[in-house]
Amino acid sequence: MAGRTLAVMATTTRSNSPDERTGAVRRSAVRSLLRLWPFVRPVRVRLFVAAGVAVVASCLSVVIPLVLKWLVDGPVSHRDTDGVWRGGGYLLLLGVAEALLFGLRRWLVSRPTAAVEAAMREALYRHVQRLPVAFHERWATGQLLSRATTDLQLLRLFLVFPMTFLLVNGATIVVGGVLLLVQQWALGLVLLAPVLPLMVVCSVFQARYGQAARRAQDQVGDLTTVVEESLLGIRIVKGFGRHRNQARAFGELAGAVRATELRKARLLAVIWGVNTVLPELALGAALVLGTVQVADGQLSTGTLVAFLSTALALRWPVDSIGFLLAMSSAAATAADRYFEVLDEPPVSEGGADRRGRRADGERPGGGLVFEGVEFRYPDAPPSSPPTLRGVDLHVRPGETMALVGATGSGKTTLTALVPRLYDPTAGRITLDGRDLATLTREEARTLVAVAFEEPTLFSTTVAENVLMGGADGPAAERAAALRRALRVAQAEEFVAALPQGAATGVGEQGMTLSGGQRQRLALARAVVGRPRFLILDDPLSALDVHTEARVEAALREVLATTTALVVAHRPSTVLLADRVALLSGGRIVAVGTHHQLLRENAQYAALMSGGPARATERHEGEDGR
């Protein structure tokens, strides 16, 4: 836990840029945001209507000065009381219309933007489920969580506000600029003089703010990872008294986030100040020049009032450019982070090979067959040997094969190939004569059930955790399958003692249960669906000897009706098997019965007795997992 935290901290402090940390391709903000179009397309009509309504509402604000010009040069100058009231009524109507149109825009965008966010979150979750195990080993959970929550919220806010108002404010500035030039072109040029320097400043700001936003969002992902790991491993943290270390690590990461957020705030303060000062200076100069022209009789008072009112109406669109660009840059980096996950290639389902490999894939005989299987982990150095090398093994139909080997020999890796958590680098695996590569993962996992060495439970009830193993059908059949699976795993007694029996929630990661109880529920989950092939990775390691004996007795009934590969470390587990395969250095070096290997293979005998050969075997398989 502490090591992972320090590694995250080191990654954060070593990185010089966001792209170095993620390997992402740097894109312009526009190109990044355009990638949202497939999700926006279904609601495009409503969003376009909302944008049009907002443009009309904003343009009304620059029409108001024209009414003021008529009011000052007409009814006010001629002391026409009725005209003054009429002009006031016009202004009121325009103001009410503007407010109603902006309210309508808000109503129009609320539902579709929420739908876009929901669709993107669903697409991300669905895609993450289809990504290979190697991806999940490489990515921190906190980074994925931040992309599914914070980043998607930023994208929804972009669709609600900046996307519309960049268009609205741009249209307002163009319309207002034209009106300024039409009313008094000389004063209009004075007011529009800051446009070019503002464009340059905004361009520089967006590039720098985008980098800071990316760094901040990556750091928040790291911080989320530390919090998640600290909470999941709270027993380890407390048990070893490492809470101060964890607090220190969290504080350093939080400090890094704070520093980045302050940099963003400084950048935003600079752009906001520039966007305010330059237009204000231009407005002051125009006011002085306009007043002089009114005094000389070259300009009417109404025209000056309309001109200044138009300039003031443009003040918010100009001032808000920095704020809108900041939100857009944050949304662009959020889009990049989101699509970094979506761009990861999912695992191949195997269907594409089916037509070309079916004739070759069908083999006589059945059971589970490994033919020349080789495997290397994607993140392994190119110079390192493969974890598995030339594995040939045949588990006959209905047979239970024990897989034995020292730590690091590749046992867990070999068993992970059968449910297609990984695909072999070379060679082939067949299930009852069917090439595993020609089966989709869904088909493979209806045939194969797995109980891992580390029993993972979900924050739901005992029943739902067990029935996740594949028991389908009417409620009565599911209940019967649940009872049978709990009986096989010798879990009936402790489940019945829970407050609500099988309907009791087990808490996050099953933390309310003991290690042995979690392992028994994981075993029940593996057998509940009566699979044709059963893979058990040291399923009894957390049980006491008495419970282990009862589980083994019940498990024999299940193993008699299925083809099973069982990773075993203890003689009692090995005795469940019909035959034993010895894995050493990524290869199958011996196959036979338990008693036969005890007599004929010194390495196997040493493993079963805990002798010195174990060290040699560990050295031979040090690259295995």
Number of C-alpha atoms within 10 A of each C-alpha: 16 17 8 13 22 17 12 19 20 11 14 19 12 10 13 11 13 21 14 11 14 13 9 13 10 12 12 14 20 11 12 19 21 12 14 17 10 11 17 20 11 13 15 14 12 16 23 14 14 22 22 17 22 24 22 18 24 25 21 18 21 25 19 19 25 20 17 22 20 18 22 22 15 16 17 17 12 12 11 13 11 10 16 18 13 14 20 15 12 15 18 13 12 18 16 11 15 20 14 14 21 19 14 15 23 17 12 19 22 14 12 21 22 16 17 22 22 15 14 20 17 13 13 18 14 12 16 18 12 15 18 18 14 13 17 13 10 10 12 18 17 21 20 21 15 24 26 19 12 14 23 22 17 21 27 19 18 22 24 21 15 22 20 22 22 17 15 22 23 16 17 25 24 14 16 22 21 13 21 23 17 12 17 15 14 14 23 22 15 18 25 17 14 18 13 10 13 18 13 10 15 20 12 11 19 23 14 16 23 23 18 23 24 23 24 22 24 24 27 21 21 26 26 20 22 27 17 15 19 21 12 15 13 15 12 15 19 12 10 9 11 15 16 11 14 19 14 12 19 21 13 14 23 16 12 20 20 14 13 19 17 13 17 20 13 13 19 19 14 15 24 18 13 19 25 17 14 17 24 17 14 19 21 15 15 22 18 11 15 24 17 13 15 15 12 10 10 11 16 18 19 22 21 23 19 26 29 21 20 22 26 17 22 22 17 14 20 19 18 19 22 26 15 20 23 26 22 27 28 26 29 29 29 26 23 25 24 21 17 15 18 17 10 14 12 14 17 16 17 14 14 13 15 17 11 11 15 14 11 11 20 16 14 8 13 18 20 25 24 20 15 17 23 22 23 22 19 12 10 12 10 10 6 9 16 20 24 30 20 17 20 17 19 17 22 16 18 18 21 27 28 29 26 26 26 26 20 22 28 27 26 19 20 25 22 18 17 28 22 23 17 20 23 21 15 15 16 19 25 22 25 20 16 23 22 25 24 22 20 16 20 11 13 19 19 16 17 21 26 26 24 20 18 15 18 15 23 16 14 16 18 25 22 18 21 26 21 14 23 19 20 13 9 8 9 9 12 18 15 13 22 25 18 16 28 26 18 24 29 25 22 19 11 13 19 13 10 14 10 12 16 22 15 16 20 21 15 13 15 22 15 12 15 11 15 19 20 23 27 30 27 25 31 27 29 26 31 27 23 21 23 20 29 25 24 22 24 22 24 25 18 18 16 10 12 8 17 21 16 14 20 20 15 16 19 14 11 19 21 12 16 19 25 30 27 26 26 26 21 16 12 14 19 22 17 20 21 16 21 28 26 22 25 27 24 29 23 20 14 18 19 17 17 21 12 12 19 17 10 12 15 13 23 26 17 14 22 19 14 13 13 11 16 19 13 13 20 18 15 17 23 17 20 24 16
